């Protein structure tokens, strides 16, 4: 009688940045997968990315080609880790050969949030005083806010969420504009003073969702990861990423989006703005959610016809000059 020797359950290595928010997100993914697959071991391995190491330079001046993802991607390609958890807004729309976007998790609130210094607790964004110092490291937020509030003073702010909030509380800024989802995930929702209306600031592509990236040839893992994918979020984010990719925009350009799903239909709104807020083009498309990526391409073409490409070309030229 021949005995059958079964292979031991696989150990799957999850890659994560070392920041507090990144680890909270990664441990959440680990817990969801462990719940679905109790016989598999999921280990978390941390790495520092270029974006984590350079904290004294504006993000747009460093470059956006995998600023917060490259080291994790190298780890996957070198078989050091099996998949990586990213804030989807940080994941470039064109991935390295051999890697794929395996799953997108259910989205938290994708909106931007106003966080104010104590002295402005009775204010909203439209009642902050002239000259108020607003901290943001995002060209997207900067361009849209300059368009609506040219009387504010804008100042770059880097560092992790705790560091930025400490700078605000110390009086270096009157207010910060941050992602509501990050504050919620760190159980700091009490710091959200106001959700910025979409009429003022459209959010970043993928904001509020997590993107799970792995090797394209790991069919077993690709199947497992589908257990934590959220179909409606996937459709919304694929439309947004297609829009960004079609405009050849990176993570650090003034491109904002908003997506909504109603039944089988998906509505995608997009904006491209100049850094000074003087030029701004915006439009909306609606179609079948299953055709999400085609909708993104359609919207990009509409905005291109309205001058979006010229705006982006001017921005790229400024960034390359390092101004």
N, C-alpha and C positions, 0 to 999 in steps of 0.2 A: 504494500500500500504506500503510495507516494504522498508525503505531507506537503502542503502548500504553505510557503512562507510569504506572508503579506509584508509589503514594504511599510516602514514606519510612516506615520502622517507627516506631511510636509511642514517645514517651518518657513513662514513667509516673513521677509524682512521689509519693514515699512520705513521709507526715508522721510525725514522732516527737517525743516530749519529749526534752529535752537530757540527762537523767540518764544515768549510766553504764549502769544496768540497762536503761533504755528503749532506748538505742542498741544494746546487745548484742542485745536481742530484735529490733529493727528490722533490723539488719544480717543476722541469721539469716534473717528472712523474705525480705529482698532476695536473699540467696544462693540460697535454695530456688527462688524465682521465676526468677532468672537462669539456674539450671540447667535448669529446665523450658522456658524461653522465651529461648534465647540471642540471638535476633534483636531482642529488645526491650530498651531501655535503662531501667533502674530507678534513679532518683535519690532520695537521702534528703535531706529538708528538715526542719530542727529548729525547734521552737517551745517557749517557756516557758509553762506553764499556771499558773492561780491557785494550785493546790496546791504548785507548785514554788517560788512566790515568797513565800508566807506560811508561815514555818517556826517561828514563836514562839507559835502558837495551836493548841490541840488540834483535830484534824481535825473532830470532831463539832460544834465551835462555829463552824466556817467555813461549814458547809453541805455537802451532798453532791451537788448538782445539777451533775454534770459537772465536779467539782473538778479532775480531771486530764485532762479530755477536751474541754472547751468550745472552747478556742482552736483545737484541731485540727479540730473540727467546723465552726467558722466558716470555717477555711481551705478545707475541702472544698466547702462551700456557695458560697464566693466563687471557686471554680475555681483556687485557688492551689496546692492539692495534690489528688491523685486518690484516695488512700486513706490511712488512718491505722492504725498498729499500737498496740494498747492491751494492757496487762495486763487480761485480761477482768474481773477482780474490780473494776477501777476504772470500767468502762463501765456507765452507768445502764441499767436494764432498759427504759426508755422512751426511744427515740432521737428526735432532732429530725426534723420532717417533711422528707422528701427524702433521708434517710440510712437505711442498712440495715446489719445485721450480715451481712457477705458470707461470712465463713469463720471457723472456730475450729480452731486448730492442735492437734496432739497434746499432751496434757497432761504436764507434769513432775509430780513428787510434789506433790500439793495440800496436804499436811499442814503444820501449824505445827511449828517447831523451837525447841528450847531452846538458847540460846547462853550460856555461863556465863563469869564472870570466872575467871581462872587459879586463884584460891584455892578455887574450888568444883569443881575438875575431878574430884573423887571423888564428887560428888553427882549425884542425879537430881532431877527436879522435886519428887518427893514426899519427898525427904530434905534439901532446902534448909532452912536454919535459920529459926526463927520471926522475923518482921520483915524477912526478905530483901527487898531492893528490886528489884522486877521492872519492867522497862521495856517498855511497849507503847503504841502510839497507836491501838489498835483496841478499840472498845467490845465487839465480839464476843469477843475474847480476854479482855478485862478481866472481863466478866460471867461467863464460864464458869470462869475461874481463881478468881475470888472465891467462886464456888459451892463449888469443891473445896478451895481453900486460903485460907480467910478470915484466916489468920494472917500472910499476906504483906503487904508494903507495895507499892502499885502507883504508878508514876510515869510520866507521859507522856514519850515520846521521839519527836522529829521529826528531819528531815534525811535525806539519802540514806544508803544502807546503810553506806558507809565511815565517815561521820560518826557514825552510831549505834554502830558497833563501836568507834570510837575513844573514845567516851564510856564504853562498858562497860569497855574496857581501862584507862581512866584511873581507874576505881573509882567512877564516879558511880552505877553499878548493880551488883547482884550477878549479874543475868542479864537477858537480853532474850528476847522471844518474837518470832520472825521467820518469814516464809514460807520453807520449805525450798527451794522452786523458785527463788527469787531468789538464794539462796546458791549453788545448783547452777549457775545460768546464769552467775554471775560467777566460777565455778571456785573457790568458797570453801567447798566441802562439808566441808573439814576443821574449819570452825567449828561445824558441826552437832554439838552434844554429845548431844542426844537428840531423836528424833522424838516429838512429844507424841501419846500414844495417843488415838484418836478417842473413847474413853470419857470423856476429860477435856476435849478441845477439838475440836469439829467445825470444819472449815475454812470459809473464806469462799466465797460463791457465785462460781464461775468461777476460783477460785485455782489457779495453776499452768498455766493455759491462756492463749493469746494470742487476742484478738478483732480481726478485721480489719474495719474499717468503711469504707464508701464510699458514693458517691451511688447512690440506688436506680435511677436511669435509665441508668446506665452499664453496659449489657448486656455489652459486650465485656469490661470489667474484671471483672464478676461471674463470667463464665465462666472467665477466667484464674485468679481467686483460688480457685476450687474445687479447683485442682490441689494446694493445700497444706492442704485441710481434712482433718480426721481424724474419720470418721463416729462412732465410739464416743464420742470426747470431745465432739463436737457434741451427741449425744443426752443425755449426762450433764449438760452445761452448760445446755442448753435446759430440762431439767427443773428445775435449780437456779434459773435465772433466772425461770422461770414461778412457782416457789414464792415467790421474793422479791417479784416484781411483784404477785402476788395478795395478799400481806400489806401492800402499799404501803410496803415498807421500802426505805430507801436503802442506800448502800454503808456508811454509818457507824451502823448499828444492830446490836444483839446478836442477829443471826440467823446460825446456822451450819448447814452441810449436810455430808452424805457421800453419794456415789453409787457404786454398783457395777453392772457389767453381767455377766450370766452367760447366754451364749447369746443368745436374743432378749429376755430379761427385764432390766429395770432396777429396782434397789432404791434408793429415795431416803429418807434419814433427815434430819429437820430439827429445829432447836431454836430457841426464842425464850426469852431470859432477861432479867431485869431487871438494870440496871447494877450493883446491889449484890449480885447473885448469889443473892438470897433466893427469887425466883420463877423457875421454869424449867419449860417444857413441851416435850415431845419425843415424836416419833412416827415411824413408818416406813410407807411404802407400796411395793408391788411391782406391776409391770405390764409390758406390752409396750413395749420401748424406742422403737418408732415413735410411741408415744403419749406421748412425754416431757413435752410441755407440759401435757397433761391430768393427768399424774401430779403435776406441781408444783402445779397448782390444787387437786387432791384433797387433797394433804398440807396445804396452807395452810388449807383448810376444816376439816380434822381438828384442827389446832392452834388455829384460831379458836374452835372449840367448847370447847377446854380453857382458854381465857383468854388466848390470844396477843395478841388485839387490845387488851385492857385493858393488858397489859404495855407494848405499843408506844405506846399513847396516853400513858401516864405518862412514857415516855422522851422522846417528842416534846415534851411540855410542859416537861420539864426543860431540853432543849436550846434551845428557843425562849426560855426565861427567861435563858439564858446561864449557868446554874449548872454 
